[in-house]
């Protein structure tokens, strides 16, 4: 089995509370990520019944030390001083094949001291959604938490209407959030805040330890987090991902996508697109995500300033200068993503203006984002009039797209460069977990049929493989299949 360590448990008790999972009635394994388990050092796999007991919380995983983690957070801009793991339990840390520490966490394992009146359970639907989307993101090489197991509980959870329950086992670089820092800062506990910062630096950014003096070390840490967040959001936007709840408690300082709630992959391109049913004002719309990431990082800076010595205004100025570098970091990574998606050389300065022009044409023509980039790749991989016609068939404004194609083809695109063509393919998936397919899989599973879930999972974890099944399940939704709203898993 896994060998678990517990470095996080050495931090001040303010930041966590020991807590046991609540047993479930009839745990049954839905899916287990054997490949991921092997990277975590799990050799011989137990039978399904044993896995179901371990990853439902009915039986303690050997070496586990279950606890709920404390954090605060700005939710839609409003500060809540205590949130925490209301339906999740941290089990410990495993070392992966690269010697990197990875958290294991159960989600949906019952009440904790942070449940705030909730039942601590998860319906089946959100568990399957996170499994599908997080594993698809990993396959697209976008930083993300991972799904190790999903277990049906054999119980109903009281929602409207009642739904079958499940437990997800999540693997993360860590579960340290901006909100974790805010929790200690809001209580004025500088010792806990400092211990947390030093732990995060040692775990995620050991290069910052070489900086001399606390101020320099914390500024270097802050800049490293800023850089990773800029990289992450640029990669999200390259595939049309909308997180949906970019609250500070959902912002990982490790730079991973975390907490797949009412998230979705955008289909018809719209910079103002929102899927989340709880985002009434569009705060976390697609195009707002870079600005919101920067806003969240400003909240982290406020916490770190409590640890710095010297002139207060000078500290604020230094932190502000680091925060402003987000725009530069984001622009560099976005340009690299744009170049790959368009089949251009990485140093081609036309990549960003060409992408902006294409996004304008996509919006006007109500073009499906994944389909148009896949068609661009196929047109370059096999040039000809058929590919051009296929592109124009995807828009309601063909003249605008035709003009853009002429502009694009004036650049040195990837048709005669195998390496660049491969990079273009890796930037443009054949398939994403489309909202209607995810909902189709969830509805069938709620009725006891997991076949659509397994079928969809098998193709989204190989998103660049051009197969008939990927084409079938990756096709855009028909007008009567569109899913316009997604919902929070709690």
C-alpha positions, 0 to 999 in steps of 0.5 A: 500500500501507500507509505504516508507521511505527515509533515503538514501535521507538524504545523501549529494546531490552529491550521488543522483539526484531527477528525475521523471519517463517517462510515458509509452503508455499502461502499462500492468502487466505481473507478480507481486510477491505477496509473496514478497509484503507481506513481505514488508508490502503490505497488500491488493493488488490493481487491476492489472491496478493500479499495472501496473500504479504504477510499470511502473512509470505512477503513483507515488507510494504513498510516493515515492521520485524518484531519480537516484543514482550516482556511478562510476565504473571500467568496465572491469578494466577501471575506469569510474568516472561517471556512475549512474542510467541511466535507473533506479529510486530509489523510497524509502525504505520499512521495511520488516517483520524482520524490515530490510530496503529494497530499491525499484527501477524501472528499465527501467523507462526512461532517467535520468541525468546519461543516457549518451545519452541512452533512459533509457528504457529496452527491455522486454527480460532483464526484464524477464531474471532478474525476472527469475534468481533473483527469482531462486537465492532467492529460492536457498537461495543465497543472491540476489536482488528480483523482485517485478513486471514486467510491459509491456510498450506497446512501442517499444524500439529502439534496433537492431531490435526494441523490446517490452519494459518493466519495472522491480521493483527491491527490494534490501537490498540497491543499495550501490555499491563499485562504489558508494564509488568510485564516492565520492572518485574520487571527493575528497569529504571526507564528502560525502564519510564519510556520505556514509560509516556511512550510510552503516555501520548503515544499513548493519553492525551495529555491526561495530558501537561498534568499538572505533575510525574511523579507527577500525570502517572502517576496521571492515566494510571492513572486513564484506564486504569482508566476505559477498562477499566471501560467495556470490561468493562461493554460486554462484560457487556451482550452476555454476552461472557466473555473467558476468559483475563483475564491481565495479559498480555491486558489492553490499556492502550488499553482494547481487547478483545485476545487472543480465545482461549477466549472466548465469548458466553454463551447461557443466562444464568448469572453463574457461566458459564465456557467456557474449558477451562483455567479450572478454578476459574472465575476468569474467570467472567462475573460475576467480570470486573469484579473481575478487571479491577480486580485486573489494574489493581492490578498496573499500579499496582505498576509505576507506583509505581516511577516516582513520587517522595516518600513511598512510603505516600502514593503507595500511598494515592493509587494505591489511591484511583484504583483504587477509582474503578473501581467508580464508573466501572463502575457508571455505564457499566453503568447506561447499558448497562442503560438502553439495553438496557431501553429506558429513559431514560439517567437512569432510576435504575430501570435497574440494579435492573430489570436485576438483577431480570431477570438473576435471572429469566433465571438461574432460567428458563434464558433465552437472553440475546441472545434475551430482549433481542431479544424485549424490543426487538420487544415495545416496537417493536410492543406487543401480547399476541403480543410478551408471549407470545413473551417468556414462551415463552423461559423455564422460569419464566414466572411470574417473568418475567411479574412482571418484565414488569409491573414493567418496563412501569410505567417509561416505556419506548421505544415512543413515543420513536424515539431511545430505541427506536433506542438500544435496538436498538443495545444488543440485537443480533439476532445474536452469533457463537454458539459452535455456529455458530462451531464449524460454520464452523471444522469446514467450513473445516478440510475446505476449505469456507469457505461457512459462515464467509463466511455467518456473517461477513456477518451478525455484522458487521451484528448489528442488521440483522433479516434472515432469514439473521441470524435463522437463524444467530442462533437459539439452539443446540438441545440437541445443538448446545451448545458447552460448552467453548472452547479456547486458540488456542495 
